[in-house]
Amino acid sequence: MKRFGITGWKNAGKTTLTQRLVAELTAKGITVSTVKRTHHSVDLDPKGTDTHKHRMAGASQVMLASDARYAILKEHRGAPPTLDDLIARLAPVDLVLIEGFKAEDHPKIEAHRAETSQGLIAANTPSVVALATDAPVSLDRFIPQFDLDDIAAIAKFITRHLDLEK
């Protein structure tokens, strides 16, 4: 499965860009899955639910299933999984969009908003191969820059970069 990342600082538009890219790419017939990194403590399984009780009893994995979807909750009682470990658990698709994971080596586009006043990740991260920005920026190296709202152009760049054009 091909991989491409969306990175950037908080409030730069990563999630919106990812969501819009998923819609654009799937409309072109490309199958897409996503991996979203968070640094927050997230519990999708609140205390008191049956599945929470299963996990607290020691289950390694708990599957919650309905007619519409299922979720597998996996306890990492040791070291957290690597990005490769996580992607290996996904069903095969044409493209995995990875939101976050700044330090990983897959190619990525940086979402950047001038109002956030953050430095560019692209300045020190060679795996950032393009910028999606609301204002042109200057870098010591050339990488393509796209308007943050030009989803069609960004999607085309990604599919060409990964040789995924259909």
C-alpha positions, 0 to 999 in steps of 0.5 A, a space after each residue: 500500500 502506498 503511503 502519503 502523510 499530512 503534517 503540520 502544527 496544531 490548527 494548521 488545517 491537517 484534519 480538514 485537508 485530510 478529509 477533503 483529500 479522502 473525498 477527492 481521491 475516493 471520487 477518482 476511484 482510489 481506495 483510501 484508508 487513514 491513520 491519525 496520530 494523537 498525543 492526547 489520552 484517548 479512550 473510545 471505550 468509556 468506563 462502565 461499558 461492557 467492552 471496557 469491563 472486558 479490557 479491564 479484566 485483561 482482554 488483549 483485544 475487544 471487538 465491538 460490532 454492530 450491523 454498520 461497523 466494528 471497532 477493535 480496541 487493542 491494549 498496548 501493555 508494552 511498547 506502543 506499535 510502530 507506524 508499520 505495525 499499525 498499517 499492517 493491520 489495515 485491509 489492503 487499499 491503494 493509499 494510506 493517508 497518514 495524519 501526523 507522525 512528523 518524524 516518520 520517513 514517508 513523503 508528506 505535505 505540510 499544512 501551514 497557516 500564516 496565522 499560527 506563526 509556527 516555523 515550517 516543519 519542511 525547513 528541517 524535514 526532507 520527507 516534506 515534499 510539498 506545502 499546502 498553505 494560505 500564503 506563499 512562504 520562503 524556504 531554503 529548498 524548493 518544494 511545490 506550494 499549493 493553496 490550502 484550498 486547491 484540493 484537486 491540485 494537491 490530490 493530483 500531486 499526490 497521485 503523480 508522486 506515488 504513481 497512483 493516477 487512474 
